[in-house]
């Protein structure tokens, strides 16, 4: 059989991990040194490979000499082949079958969609625990074949593969703990439920950037479908637009972590309202949008929830409200405290023997106040000195000598006094 044209895995390996780039070092885990053989090239004989090989974007189209792969890669545990030109699963199998301790394999952005993965080839992946097939456009038939031949697969990445539906595998994959399937077009919940059927041991489900619509499933059914789900990511699920969808998340019996940013339902709320309302509705979660939910924050959020809904019509009050009222009782509304700085005050303006009560704005400067007082005291602004007397200050009047200083910075309050004196020539 003719070998595909292009750069081989071994060719790229020899170039990247040449002695000039990776000098030979002794010690455990530092690489591998293969003694020279009559047929071996001097460069290959001195290759020193780490256990993690990164060969992304290198134009690889084929495996190359399998004996050499086996000789140099026996200790390799992680292999990144993303963004190459591998389009034949047979060539991938030739590489993987000669890396016996491989646990992590990244095949993202390789044009493998037109190649059929036979079970015999998939068997060479048997030891892989983490497999990345992002943007590979791998068909569900290919995924099913992989699932049947990888008994220890724990993490699977299927992002950017243009999936609109999910095809159920004929067998369940009991080993899978994490499924990363973001940036597809999985809109209908009936497709998501198939993932629960296929992966009953799933711990983490990352569904961000899909157009997921309402969660149409009974509570009992959700608990059966995802009995071990601990973490779910629903960032930018464009179809989630009612609180009932959020409440459904409580049906997952082991759910502890939720990510819910960029969904239409939450857009009309402030950042604080979003977080508190979500925490109050999801009593079992310990982490929301990446941040730990402390006990104090939970209580604050639940009390906020009660006050938020206490004035709503009975038919619009969620069931969670009644649960929390049972827990905390009916709370009094919080007093409304205006914390905005005072905008104006009433002061006594003293000039010679005259005293006049005036209302002055605190956002103006000393220079602006002088202009305001000009007609009252019959002095020009350049011939005017101002002194401020705090009614509780023990040190006497303070000269207001800086024209650009704002009045609010003096801490002026109602009842304080301002003295005006002519400048001595």
N, C-alpha and C positions, 0 to 999 in steps of 0.2 A: 504494500500500500504506500502510495506516495505521501511523503511528509508535507504538511501545509507550508506554504511559503511564509516568510516573515521572520521575526526574531523569536528565538526559542527561550524557554524558561532558563535553561542552563547557560545560554549565551549571556543573557542579562545578569544572571547570578554571578558569573565569572567577572563581568565588567564592574558591577557595583561593589562586590565584596573582594576585589583584588587586594593583594598584599599592600599596595600603596594606600588604599582607603581604609582597610581593616588589618593592620599588622598583627601577626600571630602573637598571642599572649597565652601563657600557661595558667592553669587554674580551673577549678570546676565552673561550668557554665559559661566559660569565656569563648567557646566556639569549638571547632573541630579541625584537626589537622590530619590529613590523609597522606601516608607515606608515598613516595614516588613509585610508580610502576613503569615498566618498559613502555606501555602504551600511553601513559598519562602525560599531559602537557605540564611543563614546569609551573605555569601559573595556577592551573587547577590543583596541582599537588600541594600548593601552599595556601589554598583558600582557608580563611578563618571565618566561619559563619556563626553569627549569634543564633539563639534559639527562636528569636522573633525576626522574621524576614519581611521587609517592606519593599515590594516590587511593583508599586502602583504606577500607572501612566508610563509604562516602559515599552509599549508596542508589542507585547508578547502575543504570539498567535498559536504557539505549539509548545510541546513539552521539551523536546530535545532528547538527549541520551538518557534513558531510564536508569541504566546502571550507574551513571554519574550522579543522578539525582539521589538514588538510594545510598550511594557512598557518602555524599556530603550532607544529606538532610535527615539522617537517622535521628538526630537529637532535636529537630525543629518542632516547636509546639504551636506557633502562630504564624500564619501566612496571609499577607495582604496582596492580592492580585487585582485590586480594583482598577477600573478605568484602563483596562488593556484591550486587546482585540481577539480574545478567546471566543470562538463561535462554535466550537465542537466539544461536547461533553466528554468525548473519548480522550481528547487532549488533556482536559482537566483531570480526568481519571488517571491518566498516566503519571501526572505530577503527584496527585494526592496518594495514590496507591504506594508510592515510594517514600512517603513521609509518615512512617508508622505511628509516631507519637503526636500527630497533628490534632489539636483540640479546637483551634479557632481558624476559620477560613472566610476570607472576604472576597467575593466575586462580583461586587457591585459594578454596574456600568460596563459589563462585558456583553457583547451581542449574542447571547446564548438562546434567544427566544425561538429561533428556527431549528434548533437542534433537539432531537428527541433523547431524553435521558433514559437509558435502559437500566433495568434493575441491576444487571451485572456491573455496570459502571458505577451506579449509585452505591453499590456494596463497598467500594473503595473508600467511601466517606464514613464508614461505620463508627470510627472513634471520635468524630467531630462533635463537640458540645455546643459550639456557637457558630452559626452560619449566617452570613450576610449576603442577601441577594437583591439589595436595593437597586432600582433602575435597571434591572436585568430583563424586565418584562417576562420573567419566568411564568409559565402557565401553571394553572392549578394541578394539571396532570403531572408536571415536573415536581411540584411541591409534594404531591401525594407519594410519588416514587421515593423522594428523599425521606419522607416521614416513615415509610415502611422499612427503610434500610439503615436508618440512624437511630438505634435503640436508646442512645444516651443523649440525644439532642435536648439541650436545655433552653437555648435562646435562638430565636429565628427573626430575621429582619427582612421584611417584604415591602419596604417603602417605595413610593414613586413607580409602581408597576401598573398603573392605570386600571386597577381592579374596580369594577362596578358591582360585581357579584362575588360570592364565595361558593366554591364547589366543595362539598363535603367529601372527606376521605373515606374510603371503605373501612379503614381501621382507625381507632383512636390513638393519639400520641400521648401516652401517659407521662412521658418524661418532661415535656415542654413546660417551662416555668414563665418565660418572658416572650411575648409576641409584640414586635414593633412593626405596625402596619399603617404608618402615617402617610399623608399626602397621596391618598388614593381617592376614589369617588364612591365610597360605600355609604349610600344614603339611607337605605331601608334597614330597620332593626332586624328584620327577618334574616338578613345576611350576617349580622353580627352574632346572632344566636347560634349560627352554624359553627362559629369559632368556639363557643362553649361546648358544643357537642364533640368537636374534634380534639379539644385540648382541656380535658376535665381537671387537670392539675394546675391550670394557669394561675400564676401568682400576680403577674403584671401585664396589663393590656394597654398599649399606647395607640390611641385612635386619633390623635391630633390631626387637624387639617383634612378631615373628611367632612362630607356634607350630611352628617348623620341627622335624621329627623327624629321625631318623638319615639320614646322607648315603649313600644307596644308589646308588653309582656306582663303577665300576672306576677305578683310577688313570689308565690310558690315556685313558679317556673324559673324565675331569675335565680332563686336560691339553688335550684337543682342544676341549672346550666353552668353557673360559675361558683361552685361551692368553696373554692380555695382562693378566689380573687382577693388580693390584698391592696392592689394599687390600680387605678384607672386614670388615663389621661384623655380628656375630651376637649382639649383646647380647640377653639375655632370650629366647633360643631355647629354649622350655620342653621341647622333645623331645630335646635333646642330652644323653644320659645315659651315654655310654661313651667311653673314650679313643680307640677306633678312629675315631670321628667327627673327633676333633682330628687324628689322624694323617693322615686323608684330605686335610687342608688342604695337606700337603706335596706333593700332586699338582699344584697350580697352579704352573706353572713360574716365574712372575715375582712370586709373592706375597711382599710385604715387610712389610705392616702388617696386624695382626689385632686385633679388639676382641671380647673374650669375657667379659663380666660378666653375672652374674645367670642362669647356666645351672645346672640341677640337678646336673650332674656335679661341679661345683666347690664345692658348698655345704659339704661335710664337711671341707674343707681349710682351714688357716689362710691368711691373706693372703699370707704369705711362701711357703708351700708351693705355693699356686696359681700364683704368678708363676714360681717356679723350675721347677716341673714343666712348665708350658706352654713356657717358653723352651727347656728341654732337648728337648722333643718337636718343636719347630718351629725347626730349625737355620737356616732362611733368613730369618726375620723380623728386621727391624731396629727395629721399634716394636711394643710390646704395650700395648694399652689406653691409647694416647696417650703412653706414655713410651718414650724411646729405650732400646734394649738395648745397653749398652756391652760392649766385648770382655771386660772383667774380670767383668762380671755374667754373661755367657754361660758363661765357664769355671766360675765358682762354681756356677751352676745345673746344669751338666752333671755336675760332681763330686757335687753334692747328689743328683742323680738316681741316680747309681751307688750311693751309700750308702743311698738310700731303698729301692731294690729288692734290695739284696744279700742280705737275709734272706728274701725271698719264695720260695715254691716255684717250681721251674723252669717249671711250666706257666703260672704267673701273671706271669712276667717278660716285659715287652714287648721287641720286637725292638730298639728304640732302646737298651736297656740294653747289649746285646751290641756294638752299634756304638760306644758310648761307652767300654766296657771296652777295645775295640781301640785307641781313641784315647788313653786315659789309663792303661790297665792296671787291675788289681784294686786298689782302694784299701782302706786300713785304716779301720776304723770310727773316727769321731772320739771322743776321750776325753770322757767326761761330766764336765763341770765345774759344780759347784753354786755359782752366783753369788749365791745368796740370802744376805742378811746373817745373821751368827751370832745365834742367839736367846738363848743363855745362855753364861756363862763361869764358870770357877773362879777365885776370888780369895782372897787372905789378908786376913782382917779382924783388925786390931791394935787392942787396947784395953787400956791400962795394960800389964801384963806378960803378957797373954793373946794368943795367936795362934790363930785358928780358920780352917780352910779351908772356904769356902762356895761353893755354886753360886748365882749370881744371874741373874735374867732381865734382859735388856737393853732390853726394851720398857717397863719400868716407869720411873717418875720418881724423882727424889731423895727426895721426900716418901714415896713408897711403900717405897723401900729403908729409910728410917729406921724405918717401922712394922715392917718385917721384922726389923730389927736390935734392936728395942726389948727383946725378951726375952733376946737374947744378951748385951747389955751392961748391962742393968738401968738404962737411962736413958729418960726421957720424950723424945718426939720434939722438944719445944720446948727441951729442955736438951741437945741433941745437935748436935755439929759433925762434919762428914765431910770427909776430905781424901783425894784420889785420887792415887796415885803410879804413874805409868807406868814400868815397869821399864827403859825405854830413854830416858826423858826426862832432860835435863840440868839442869832448873830446879827440881827438888824437887817436893814435893806441891802439888796444886792444890785449893783449897777448893771443895767442891761446895755453893755457897751458894744456888743457885736451885732452889727446891722443885719447880717444874713442869718442869724440864729433864729430858729423857729420858736414860737412862744410855748408850744406844748413841751419843749425840752426843759422848761423851768418848773414844770409840775404845778402850774397855776390852777387854783381851785376857786369855787364860788366863795366870795367874801374876802379874798386877798386884796391887797392895796398896791397901787402903782403911783409913785410920786414923780411929778414932772418939775424940773428946775431949769432955769435959763443957764446956758453955758456962760461962764465968766470970761470976759474978754481980757 
